[in-house]
Amino acid sequence: MKKTQTKQTNPFDRFSTKALEAIKQSEKKAVERGRGLVGTEELFYGLVSQPESLAGEFLKMLKVNLELIKTEISKPVQTKAEYSGFSQLAKSALVDSYQIAYKFDMTLISTDLILLALIGNPASDASKLLTRLGYKLTHLFNELEQYIINRKLFDQQFSQIGNQLVAPIGLDKYAINLSLKANEGTLDPLVGRKKELAELITILIRRQKNNPILIGEPGVGKTAIVEGLAQAIEKGEVPVELRGKLVYQLDLSRLMAGTKYRGEFEARIKDLLEDLEDDGQIILFIDEIHQIVGTGNSEGSMDLANVLKPALARGNVQIIGATTREEYRKYIEKDQALVRRFKQVDVEQTTPEATLKILKGVRDRYQDFHGLRITDQALVESILLTERYQPEQFLPDKAIDLIDYSFARWRYKNPDKSEKLYQIEQDIMTSEIDLESAIISSKYQKAGRLVAKIESDKKRLKQEITKARENQIDQQDIREALASKLDLPIEQLSQAKKSSLSDLEARLARRIAGQFEVISAVSSALKRGQVGLSREDRPMASLLFLGPTGVGKTELAKVIAEQVYGSKKALIRVDMSELSERHHGAKLTGAPPGYVGYQDQIGFLEKVRRKPYSLILFDEIEKANPAIFNLLLQVLDNGILTDSSSREINFRNTTIIMTANIGAEYFGQSSSLGFAASAEINDKSIPSRVRESLEETFRPEFLNRIDYILGFKHLSKEASKQILDQKLVRLTNQAKAREIGLTYTPTLKHHLLETGFSKRYGARSIDRILQEELESILADALLAEKVPERIKLDYKNGKVVIK
């Protein structure tokens, strides 16, 4: 993993003067006590012995008895040994102090950071001593951590990288310096977005109304544009009016923290605005700017928006805002005085082509961070898959998010390779600490060996990083990551999908009996939709199943969900009998404004939003109110359904199946129905009475938007036999799960077929016979004291018996 490190002539250059004195004092104390190693107790002694050290001052503040601690540590040890360096726990504490300094973004390692490392390890002798003296480690640790945070806030050490990057101290407490990050090269490059950046700069150099607000959906890159502005200013690629300006991002949570009493928040804002006006060279970026409406508002006080308005009106402060379209309408548009202070910059979702350029632009950052490579094909795959399976999110963020997740998932599955790099880095840090100890103790021979070891480890680290970079993320890794993220079967995203579609008709025929014409038409429609030959602005397929009850309409939908979408869980069923009244449309789109339940999550739409690649079954559609069909027109024609909050839910990756019993009594044994929606309904393809019933129930524009209307035949005896066999196999498997062997005689099967066959009720009649004659007897057998290992069912003397 690539890390930028500053070269140091001495590994202890990062330690403060007091910290170095404490380390030297700890060595003296170890020699004085006759200890062979400097332990954490001696290190603790060195910290508290330094006059006016940060560690000592903190402990005095908490009324810790330093003299008692010194006395306890100064006691001689029973078994004396020749001094030989630092103990492993002491080394770990010093290594941890590096980590703590990194965590708090501190340049120097001071005595309080070393003390935090000591207290943070309950196994250290220093922690055990404090516990023995009656001090609570958790309390000390939390107080010390807060002490360090406060010290950093009020006594920060600024990197003097030119006067142009130095800002008022008040602002630095409440905001992030994007210009400094641009100078350090830690911001991701801005790829594309030239038009939006040019418009942003144009507004900023206006005489009046020079405060832009970026409006776009989440994840389209609003913040990235502002970071691009900071980088452009740093490179001097802006008009003269903007050169030398600083870009800061306001942190509202920091700004509000600690303002308990009325007037405190306004006072803080006033001081901040005065700093901005006095400086005159700062552009303040407020992300999620809609949050300023109402922020800080309490009884008798103003919110942030009202405090900012006068400053914006005077033109002495420049602010860039960013928010989504929905939040802009909901919060900001209501305040016209605030609206006219800003000029809008619309940020649209990037195209797949532009997204690919962005991914190539940021690829190196992610490769360096994760220590892996990613192929161009994987970048393309991330765009294609997220566009198809995450339509509710936006490019480029969703593609970048998937790539980052793929990297992290690979590293999680290959921990040994990441752990190896981490271990080498730890070895280098430990050797540097040993080197400093050897130099202080004038053990130059040992120091020489350590220098050679450090150089060898650094070379080994470089080799391991190079070797790790040979591993790469490919298309399959992207597919597996998305499948894991969205809980999809991996086969749905791989080449295996194509081979599974090729024999779809045969697999459906094995599960659904006696409906060969229907299965053939359904297979053709599904194949066209799955390979992308259907219209992109509509669902992949829309089908209407007609026919009598018990012939397999709903069952076919379940089988399609399993065979095409990989799981029965991919089926979203809507019982249309629950939508029999006109106002029941709210169950699909949500309650309108002003009604109970407005803006609550709608179960149906939420399922589609979370799983946009699914099969939707509108069961018994003829029982719904005719007004509901108007809502479905949106789905069938444009592939979207707009909810009560004006949010569009995408149905373009779904298959829509509707079932109806319309004209069921007119379907004869030999009649069949199957016609495309674009064709006219005529007597040759459908019985006239069924046609009349369809046209009476549904409007022409609804029927014309359905890809296929398919009629199911009454089940023949041969089809019923196939269904009976399937159900008996299911029953056998259930018994097998209980370690019981279940078999049936031909006589019993013949009886069940003759009794269960019904032209009127279809497979439902078979289900009823199995429940009444088989399952009841099996239940009694399973409840007996001694359950047989094998059961053979037969039909004798007019009843089912166990042999």
Secondary structure as the mmCIF struct_conf table of DSSP 4:
data_model
#
loop_
_struct_conf.conf_type_id
_struct_conf.id
_struct_conf.beg_label_comp_id
_struct_conf.beg_label_asym_id
_struct_conf.beg_label_seq_id
_struct_conf.end_label_comp_id
_struct_conf.end_label_asym_id
_struct_conf.end_label_seq_id
BEND BEND1 THR A 9 ASN A 10
TURN_TY1_P TURN_TY1_P1 PRO A 11 ARG A 14
STRN STRN1 PHE A 15 PHE A 15
HELX_RH_AL_P HELX_RH_AL_P1 THR A 17 ARG A 33
TURN_TY1_P TURN_TY1_P2 GLY A 34 GLY A 34
BEND BEND2 GLY A 36 LEU A 37
STRN STRN2 VAL A 38 VAL A 38
HELX_RH_AL_P HELX_RH_AL_P2 THR A 40 SER A 49
BEND BEND3 GLN A 50 GLN A 50
TURN_TY1_P TURN_TY1_P3 PRO A 51 GLU A 52
HELX_RH_AL_P HELX_RH_AL_P3 LEU A 54 MET A 61
TURN_TY1_P TURN_TY1_P4 LEU A 62 LYS A 63
HELX_RH_AL_P HELX_RH_AL_P4 LEU A 66 SER A 74
BEND BEND4 LYS A 75 LYS A 75
HELX_LH_PP_P HELX_LH_PP_P1 PRO A 76 VAL A 77
BEND BEND5 GLN A 78 THR A 79
STRN STRN3 PHE A 86 PHE A 86
HELX_RH_AL_P HELX_RH_AL_P5 GLN A 88 LYS A 103
TURN_TY1_P TURN_TY1_P5 PHE A 104 ASP A 105
BEND BEND6 THR A 107 LEU A 108
STRN STRN4 ILE A 109 ILE A 109
HELX_RH_AL_P HELX_RH_AL_P6 THR A 111 ILE A 119
TURN_TY1_P TURN_TY1_P6 GLY A 120 GLY A 120
TURN_TY1_P TURN_TY1_P7 PRO A 122 ALA A 123
BEND BEND7 SER A 124 SER A 124
HELX_RH_AL_P HELX_RH_AL_P7 ASP A 125 ARG A 132
TURN_TY1_P TURN_TY1_P8 LEU A 133 GLY A 134
HELX_RH_AL_P HELX_RH_AL_P8 LEU A 137 PHE A 154
BEND BEND8 ASP A 155 ASP A 155
BEND BEND9 ILE A 161 ILE A 161
HELX_RH_3T_P HELX_RH_3T_P1 ASN A 163 LEU A 165
HELX_RH_AL_P HELX_RH_AL_P9 ILE A 169 TYR A 174
STRN STRN5 ALA A 175 ASN A 177
HELX_RH_AL_P HELX_RH_AL_P10 LEU A 178 GLU A 184
TURN_TY1_P TURN_TY1_P9 GLY A 185 GLY A 185
BEND BEND10 LEU A 187 LEU A 187
HELX_LH_PP_P HELX_LH_PP_P2 ASP A 188 LEU A 190
BEND BEND11 GLY A 192 GLY A 192
HELX_RH_AL_P HELX_RH_AL_P11 LYS A 194 LEU A 204
TURN_TY1_P TURN_TY1_P10 ILE A 205 ILE A 205
BEND BEND12 ARG A 206 LYS A 209
STRN STRN6 PRO A 212 ILE A 215
TURN_TY1_P TURN_TY1_P11 PRO A 218 GLY A 219
BEND BEND13 VAL A 220 GLY A 221
HELX_RH_AL_P HELX_RH_AL_P12 LYS A 222 LYS A 235
TURN_TY1_P TURN_TY1_P12 GLY A 236 GLY A 236
BEND BEND14 VAL A 238 VAL A 238
HELX_RH_3T_P HELX_RH_3T_P2 VAL A 240 LEU A 242
TURN_TY1_P TURN_TY1_P13 ARG A 243 GLY A 244
STRN STRN7 LEU A 246 LEU A 250
HELX_RH_AL_P HELX_RH_AL_P13 LEU A 252 MET A 256
TURN_TY1_P TURN_TY1_P14 ALA A 257 GLY A 258
BEND BEND15 TYR A 261 TYR A 261
TURN_TY1_P TURN_TY1_P15 ARG A 262 GLY A 263
HELX_RH_AL_P HELX_RH_AL_P14 GLU A 264 ASP A 279
STRN STRN8 ILE A 282 ASP A 287
TURN_TY1_P TURN_TY1_P16 GLU A 288 GLU A 288
HELX_RH_3T_P HELX_RH_3T_P3 ILE A 289 ILE A 292
BEND BEND16 VAL A 293 GLY A 294
TURN_TY1_P TURN_TY1_P17 THR A 295 GLY A 296
TURN_TY1_P TURN_TY1_P18 GLU A 299 GLY A 300
HELX_RH_AL_P HELX_RH_AL_P15 LEU A 304 ARG A 314
TURN_TY1_P TURN_TY1_P19 GLY A 315 GLY A 315
STRN STRN9 GLN A 318 THR A 323
HELX_RH_AL_P HELX_RH_AL_P16 ARG A 325 GLU A 327
HELX_RH_PI_P HELX_RH_PI_P1 TYR A 328 ILE A 332
TURN_TY1_P TURN_TY1_P20 GLU A 333 LYS A 334
HELX_RH_AL_P HELX_RH_AL_P17 GLN A 336 VAL A 339
TURN_TY1_P TURN_TY1_P21 ARG A 340 ARG A 341
STRN STRN10 LYS A 343 ASP A 346
HELX_LH_PP_P HELX_LH_PP_P3 GLU A 348 THR A 351
HELX_RH_AL_P HELX_RH_AL_P18 PRO A 352 HIS A 370
TURN_TY1_P TURN_TY1_P22 GLY A 371 GLY A 371
STRN STRN11 ARG A 373 ILE A 374
HELX_RH_AL_P HELX_RH_AL_P19 ASP A 376 TYR A 389
TURN_TY1_P TURN_TY1_P23 PRO A 391 GLU A 392
BEND BEND17 GLN A 393 GLN A 393
TURN_TY1_P TURN_TY1_P24 LEU A 395 PRO A 396
HELX_RH_AL_P HELX_RH_AL_P20 ASP A 397 LYS A 413
HELX_RH_AL_P HELX_RH_AL_P21 PRO A 415 ILE A 440
TURN_TY1_P TURN_TY1_P25 SER A 441 SER A 442
HELX_RH_AL_P HELX_RH_AL_P22 TYR A 444 GLU A 470
STRN STRN12 GLN A 472 ILE A 473
HELX_RH_AL_P HELX_RH_AL_P23 GLN A 475 LEU A 486
TURN_TY1_P TURN_TY1_P26 ASP A 487 ASP A 487
HELX_RH_3T_P HELX_RH_3T_P4 ILE A 490 LEU A 493
BEND BEND18 SER A 494 SER A 494
TURN_TY1_P TURN_TY1_P27 GLN A 495 GLN A 495
HELX_RH_AL_P HELX_RH_AL_P24 ALA A 496 SER A 502
TURN_TY1_P TURN_TY1_P28 ASP A 503 ASP A 503
HELX_RH_AL_P HELX_RH_AL_P25 LEU A 504 ARG A 511
BEND BEND19 ILE A 512 ILE A 512
BEND BEND20 GLY A 514 GLY A 514
HELX_RH_AL_P HELX_RH_AL_P26 PHE A 516 GLN A 530
TURN_TY1_P TURN_TY1_P29 VAL A 531 GLY A 532
BEND BEND21 SER A 534 SER A 534
TURN_TY1_P TURN_TY1_P30 GLU A 536 ASP A 537
BEND BEND22 ARG A 538 ARG A 538
BEND BEND23 MET A 540 MET A 540
STRN STRN13 ALA A 541 LEU A 546
TURN_TY1_P TURN_TY1_P31 THR A 549 GLY A 550
BEND BEND24 VAL A 551 GLY A 552
HELX_RH_AL_P HELX_RH_AL_P27 LYS A 553 VAL A 564
BEND BEND25 TYR A 565 SER A 567
HELX_RH_3T_P HELX_RH_3T_P5 LYS A 568 ALA A 570
STRN STRN14 LEU A 571 ASP A 575
HELX_RH_3T_P HELX_RH_3T_P6 MET A 576 LEU A 579
BEND BEND26 GLU A 581 GLU A 581
HELX_RH_3T_P HELX_RH_3T_P7 ARG A 582 GLY A 585
HELX_RH_AL_P HELX_RH_AL_P28 ALA A 586 THR A 589
HELX_LH_PP_P HELX_LH_PP_P4 ALA A 591 PRO A 592
TURN_TY1_P TURN_TY1_P32 PRO A 593 GLY A 594
BEND BEND27 TYR A 595 TYR A 595
TURN_TY1_P TURN_TY1_P33 VAL A 596 GLN A 599
HELX_LH_PP_P HELX_LH_PP_P5 ASP A 600 ILE A 602
HELX_RH_AL_P HELX_RH_AL_P29 GLY A 603 ARG A 610
BEND BEND28 TYR A 613 SER A 614
STRN STRN15 LEU A 615 ASP A 619
TURN_TY1_P TURN_TY1_P34 GLU A 620 GLU A 620
HELX_RH_3T_P HELX_RH_3T_P8 ILE A 621 LYS A 623
BEND BEND29 ALA A 624 ALA A 624
HELX_RH_AL_P HELX_RH_AL_P30 PRO A 626 ASN A 638
BEND BEND30 GLY A 639 GLY A 639
STRN STRN16 ILE A 640 THR A 642
TURN_TY1_P TURN_TY1_P35 SER A 644 SER A 645
BEND BEND31 SER A 646 SER A 646
HELX_LH_PP_P HELX_LH_PP_P6 ARG A 647 ARG A 647
STRN STRN17 GLU A 648 ASN A 650
TURN_TY1_P TURN_TY1_P36 ARG A 652 ASN A 653
STRN STRN18 THR A 655 ALA A 660
TURN_TY1_P TURN_TY1_P37 ILE A 662 GLY A 663
HELX_RH_3T_P HELX_RH_3T_P9 ALA A 664 TYR A 666
BEND BEND32 GLN A 669 SER A 670
STRN STRN19 LEU A 673 ALA A 676
TURN_TY1_P TURN_TY1_P38 ALA A 677 SER A 678
BEND BEND33 ALA A 679 ALA A 679
HELX_LH_PP_P HELX_LH_PP_P7 GLU A 680 ILE A 681
TURN_TY1_P TURN_TY1_P39 ASP A 683 SER A 685
BEND BEND34 ILE A 686 ILE A 686
HELX_RH_AL_P HELX_RH_AL_P31 SER A 688 THR A 697
BEND BEND35 PHE A 698 PHE A 698
HELX_RH_AL_P HELX_RH_AL_P32 PRO A 700 LEU A 703
TURN_TY1_P TURN_TY1_P40 ASN A 704 ARG A 705
BEND BEND36 ASP A 707 ASP A 707
STRN STRN20 TYR A 708 GLY A 711
HELX_LH_PP_P HELX_LH_PP_P8 PHE A 712 SER A 716
HELX_RH_AL_P HELX_RH_AL_P33 LYS A 717 ALA A 737
TURN_TY1_P TURN_TY1_P41 ARG A 738 GLU A 739
STRN STRN21 GLY A 741 TYR A 744
HELX_RH_AL_P HELX_RH_AL_P34 PRO A 746 GLY A 756
TURN_TY1_P TURN_TY1_P42 LYS A 759 GLY A 762
HELX_RH_AL_P HELX_RH_AL_P35 ALA A 763 ILE A 769
HELX_RH_PI_P HELX_RH_PI_P2 LEU A 770 GLU A 775
HELX_RH_AL_P HELX_RH_AL_P36 SER A 776 LEU A 783
BEND BEND37 ALA A 784 LYS A 786
BEND BEND38 GLU A 789 GLU A 789
STRN STRN22 ARG A 790 LYS A 796
TURN_TY1_P TURN_TY1_P43 ASN A 797 GLY A 798
STRN STRN23 LYS A 799 ILE A 802
#
